[in-house]
Amino acid sequence: MDAACRRGERCIYFAFEESKSQIIRNMRSIGIDLDQWVSQGLLQFQASRPTLFGLEMHLVSMYKKVNDFKPQIVVLDPISNLTASGNFSEVKLMLTRMLDFLKHQNITALLLDLSSVSHIEQTGIGISSLIDTWITLKNIELNGERNRGLYLLKSRGMAHSNQIREFVLTDHGIELLDVYTGAAGVLTGSARYVQTEKEKAQMLFNKQEIERKRREIDRKRQLMEAAIADLKTAFEIEKDELETIIYQGELQLKVQDKYGEHLAILRKADDVE
């Protein structure tokens, strides 16, 4: 409702349990000020006990209020209380007529229903087939604490997540926490925090280990390059020494050849004499 009113849309809230002042006070405790929208004429509350009228009179009254106020959003909270004025079949018929009326007027309806833990995935009124989007809120008990979870049981015509998301009530409204995607399953509250911190620490350790391995590779590369440089230096030194020996050997061969030629010439000269 707060978001709709911020967009300039008109909303009407049919309350069958709490009074207008109670709802405004409760919402103010989590940082949502609905009274400002009431003052601006964008939000209207219609609070009445289910036992005040019969179901038919409730339906007629809501028709009239909607036709007069012409809202874009209508809230019925909670529809489970209407069973105080009729049986399940009568309440289902009444709500079916109300939903048909709102759909014909292109009005978005938000219906709140209180379900027991054992029947959390079914409505006590039996109107689940009429609902386009079904949002389920549940308490999750784990490690000695209760936390709040939210998930979409169904949503016609649109893609939606199948994961349970934890939400918390803060001083600035309702805050949806990121979905826990680890291997430990669905965790909430302190268990979620502890597991998340463990995974962060493990991730940091893995990053540090990767960096250490990279530095080790660099050191081994440097050692290898230094060893190659030493081998090249030793090779060049030995090469110079061998080339000197080769040069000296070749020089000696040339000297011996010239000496042999000169000796042969001298011997021929001696023979002539």
C-alpha positions as CSV (number, residue, x, y, z in Angstrom):
1,M,0.0,0.0,0.0
2,D,2.8,2.4,0.9
3,A,4.5,1.8,-2.5
4,A,1.2,2.2,-4.4
5,C,0.4,5.4,-2.6
6,R,3.9,6.7,-3.4
7,R,3.0,6.1,-7.1
8,G,-0.1,8.2,-6.6
9,E,-2.5,5.2,-6.7
10,R,-5.6,5.0,-4.5
11,C,-6.0,2.2,-2.0
12,I,-8.8,1.0,0.2
13,Y,-8.1,-1.4,3.1
14,F,-11.0,-3.6,4.4
15,A,-9.9,-4.7,7.9
16,F,-11.8,-7.5,9.6
17,E,-9.7,-7.8,12.7
18,E,-7.8,-4.6,13.7
19,S,-8.9,-1.0,13.8
20,K,-7.5,1.7,11.6
21,S,-5.5,3.2,14.4
22,Q,-3.9,-0.2,15.3
23,I,-2.8,-0.8,11.7
24,I,-1.3,2.7,11.4
25,R,0.5,2.3,14.7
26,N,1.8,-1.1,13.9
27,M,3.1,0.0,10.5
28,R,4.7,3.1,12.0
29,S,6.7,0.8,14.3
30,I,8.6,-0.5,11.3
31,G,9.1,2.9,9.7
32,I,6.1,3.0,7.4
33,D,3.8,6.0,7.8
34,L,0.4,5.3,6.4
35,D,-1.3,8.2,8.0
36,Q,0.2,10.6,5.5
37,W,-1.6,8.8,2.7
38,V,-4.9,8.9,4.6
39,S,-4.4,12.7,5.0
40,Q,-3.7,13.0,1.3
41,G,-6.8,11.1,0.3
42,L,-4.9,8.2,-1.3
43,L,-5.6,5.6,1.4
44,Q,-8.9,4.7,3.0
45,F,-9.6,2.3,5.8
46,Q,-12.9,0.4,6.3
47,A,-12.7,-1.5,9.6
48,S,-15.5,-3.7,10.8
49,R,-16.0,-6.9,12.7
50,P,-17.1,-9.9,10.5
51,T,-20.0,-10.5,12.9
52,L,-21.3,-7.0,12.5
53,F,-23.2,-7.9,9.3
54,G,-24.0,-11.0,7.3
55,L,-21.8,-11.9,4.3
56,E,-24.2,-10.4,1.8
57,M,-24.2,-7.1,3.6
58,H,-20.4,-7.1,3.8
59,L,-20.3,-7.6,0.1
60,V,-22.8,-4.9,-0.7
61,S,-20.9,-2.5,1.6
62,M,-17.6,-3.3,-0.1
63,Y,-19.1,-2.8,-3.6
64,K,-20.4,0.6,-2.5
65,K,-17.1,1.7,-1.0
66,V,-15.1,0.6,-4.1
67,N,-17.5,2.3,-6.5
68,D,-17.3,5.6,-4.5
69,F,-13.6,5.6,-3.9
70,K,-12.5,4.1,-7.2
71,P,-9.2,2.6,-5.9
72,Q,-6.5,0.8,-7.9
73,I,-5.6,-1.5,-4.9
74,V,-8.0,-3.3,-2.6
75,V,-6.9,-5.1,0.6
76,L,-9.0,-7.6,2.5
77,D,-7.4,-8.6,5.8
78,P,-7.9,-11.3,6.9
79,I,-10.4,-13.3,4.8
80,S,-10.2,-16.2,7.3
81,N,-12.2,-14.1,9.8
82,L,-15.2,-14.0,7.5
83,T,-16.0,-17.5,8.5
84,A,-17.5,-16.0,11.7
85,S,-20.3,-14.8,9.5
86,G,-20.8,-17.9,7.4
87,N,-19.5,-21.4,6.6
88,F,-16.7,-22.0,4.2
89,S,-18.9,-22.5,1.1
90,E,-20.7,-19.2,1.7
91,V,-17.4,-17.3,2.3
92,K,-15.9,-18.8,-0.8
93,L,-19.0,-17.8,-2.9
94,M,-18.9,-14.3,-1.4
95,L,-15.1,-13.8,-2.1
96,T,-15.5,-15.2,-5.6
97,R,-18.1,-12.6,-6.4
98,M,-15.9,-9.9,-4.9
99,L,-12.9,-11.0,-6.9
100,D,-14.9,-11.1,-10.1
101,F,-16.2,-7.6,-9.4
102,L,-12.6,-6.3,-8.8
103,K,-11.2,-8.0,-11.9
104,H,-14.0,-6.5,-14.0
105,Q,-13.0,-3.0,-12.6
106,N,-9.2,-3.7,-13.3
107,I,-8.5,-3.4,-9.6
108,T,-5.6,-5.3,-8.0
109,A,-6.8,-7.3,-4.9
110,L,-4.6,-8.3,-2.0
111,L,-6.1,-11.0,0.2
112,L,-4.6,-12.0,3.5
113,D,-5.3,-15.4,5.0
114,L,-4.2,-16.9,8.3
115,S,-3.3,-20.6,7.9
116,S,-2.2,-23.1,10.4
117,V,1.3,-24.7,10.2
118,S,-0.1,-28.0,9.0
119,H,-2.1,-26.3,6.2
120,I,0.2,-23.5,5.2
121,E,0.1,-24.4,1.5
122,Q,-3.7,-24.3,1.2
123,T,-6.3,-21.7,2.0
124,G,-9.0,-22.5,4.5
125,I,-11.5,-20.7,2.3
126,G,-10.6,-22.8,-0.8
127,I,-10.0,-19.9,-3.2
128,S,-6.5,-20.8,-4.3
129,S,-7.6,-21.4,-7.8
130,L,-8.8,-17.8,-8.1
131,I,-5.5,-16.3,-7.0
132,D,-2.9,-15.2,-9.6
133,T,0.0,-14.8,-7.2
134,W,0.3,-16.7,-3.9
135,I,2.9,-15.4,-1.5
136,T,3.4,-17.5,1.6
137,L,5.0,-16.2,4.8
138,K,6.2,-18.8,7.4
139,N,8.2,-19.1,10.5
140,I,11.4,-21.1,10.2
141,E,12.6,-22.7,13.5
142,L,16.3,-23.5,13.5
143,N,19.0,-23.6,16.1
144,G,16.7,-22.5,18.9
145,E,15.4,-19.4,17.1
146,R,12.5,-18.4,14.9
147,N,13.0,-16.4,11.7
148,R,10.7,-15.3,9.0
149,G,10.6,-16.7,5.5
150,L,8.9,-15.7,2.3
151,Y,8.4,-17.6,-1.0
152,L,6.1,-17.6,-4.0
153,L,4.0,-20.7,-4.0
154,K,2.7,-19.8,-7.5
155,S,2.5,-16.8,-9.9
156,R,0.5,-17.1,-13.1
157,G,2.0,-15.8,-16.3
158,M,5.4,-14.8,-14.9
159,A,8.7,-16.4,-14.0
160,H,9.4,-16.6,-10.3
161,S,11.9,-18.0,-7.9
162,N,11.3,-21.3,-6.0
163,Q,13.6,-20.3,-3.2
164,I,12.6,-19.3,0.4
165,R,13.9,-15.8,1.2
166,E,14.4,-14.6,4.7
167,F,12.9,-11.2,5.6
168,V,13.4,-9.0,8.6
169,L,11.3,-6.2,10.1
170,T,13.5,-3.1,10.5
171,D,13.0,0.5,11.5
172,H,12.8,1.4,7.8
173,G,10.4,-1.2,6.6
174,I,10.6,-4.8,5.5
175,E,14.0,-6.0,4.2
176,L,14.4,-9.0,2.0
177,L,17.7,-10.7,2.5
178,D,19.7,-12.3,-0.3
179,V,18.9,-15.9,-1.0
180,Y,21.4,-18.2,0.7
181,T,22.9,-20.3,-2.2
182,G,25.4,-22.5,-0.3
183,A,25.5,-26.2,0.0
184,A,24.2,-26.2,3.6
185,G,20.5,-25.8,2.5
186,V,18.1,-23.2,3.7
187,L,19.6,-21.2,6.6
188,T,18.2,-18.2,8.4
189,G,19.1,-15.9,11.3
190,S,22.4,-16.6,13.2
191,A,22.9,-20.0,11.4
192,R,22.9,-18.1,8.1
193,Y,25.3,-15.5,9.4
194,V,27.7,-18.1,10.9
195,Q,27.7,-20.2,7.7
196,T,28.1,-17.1,5.5
197,E,31.1,-16.0,7.5
198,K,32.6,-19.5,7.3
199,E,32.2,-19.4,3.6
200,K,33.7,-15.9,3.3
201,A,36.7,-17.1,5.4
202,Q,37.1,-20.2,3.2
203,M,36.9,-18.1,0.1
204,L,39.5,-15.7,1.4
205,F,41.8,-18.7,2.3
206,N,41.3,-20.1,-1.2
207,K,42.2,-16.7,-2.8
208,Q,45.3,-16.5,-0.6
209,E,46.3,-20.0,-1.5
210,I,45.9,-19.3,-5.2
211,E,48.1,-16.2,-4.8
212,R,50.7,-18.2,-2.9
213,K,50.8,-20.8,-5.7
214,R,51.1,-18.1,-8.3
215,R,54.1,-16.5,-6.4
216,E,55.6,-20.0,-6.1
217,I,55.3,-20.4,-9.9
218,D,57.0,-17.0,-10.4
219,R,59.9,-18.0,-8.0
220,K,60.4,-21.3,-9.8
221,R,60.3,-19.5,-13.1
222,Q,63.0,-17.0,-11.9
223,L,65.1,-19.9,-10.6
224,M,64.7,-21.7,-13.9
225,E,65.7,-18.6,-15.9
226,A,68.6,-18.0,-13.6
227,A,69.8,-21.6,-14.1
228,I,69.4,-21.2,-17.8
229,A,71.4,-18.0,-17.7
230,D,74.2,-19.8,-15.7
231,L,74.2,-22.6,-18.2
232,K,74.5,-20.2,-21.1
233,T,77.3,-18.4,-19.3
234,A,79.2,-21.6,-18.6
235,F,78.6,-22.7,-22.2
236,E,80.0,-19.4,-23.6
237,I,83.1,-19.7,-21.4
238,E,83.7,-23.4,-22.4
239,K,82.9,-22.5,-26.0
240,D,85.6,-19.7,-25.9
241,E,88.1,-22.1,-24.4
242,L,87.4,-24.8,-27.0
243,E,87.5,-22.3,-29.8
244,T,90.9,-21.2,-28.6
245,I,92.1,-24.8,-28.5
246,I,90.7,-25.4,-32.0
247,Y,92.4,-22.2,-33.3
248,Q,95.7,-23.3,-31.8
249,G,95.3,-26.8,-33.3
250,E,94.5,-25.4,-36.8
251,L,97.4,-23.0,-36.5
252,Q,99.8,-25.8,-35.7
253,L,98.5,-27.8,-38.7
254,K,99.2,-24.8,-41.0
255,V,102.7,-24.4,-39.5
256,Q,103.4,-28.1,-40.0
257,D,102.1,-27.9,-43.6
258,K,104.4,-25.0,-44.4
259,Y,107.3,-26.6,-42.6
260,G,106.8,-29.8,-44.7
261,E,106.6,-27.9,-47.9
262,H,109.7,-25.9,-47.1
263,L,111.6,-29.1,-46.1
264,A,110.6,-30.8,-49.3
265,I,111.9,-27.8,-51.3
266,L,115.2,-27.9,-49.4
267,R,115.6,-31.6,-50.0
268,K,115.1,-31.2,-53.8
269,A,117.7,-28.5,-53.9
270,D,120.2,-30.8,-52.2
271,D,119.6,-33.5,-54.7
272,V,120.3,-31.2,-57.6
273,E,123.7,-30.2,-56.2
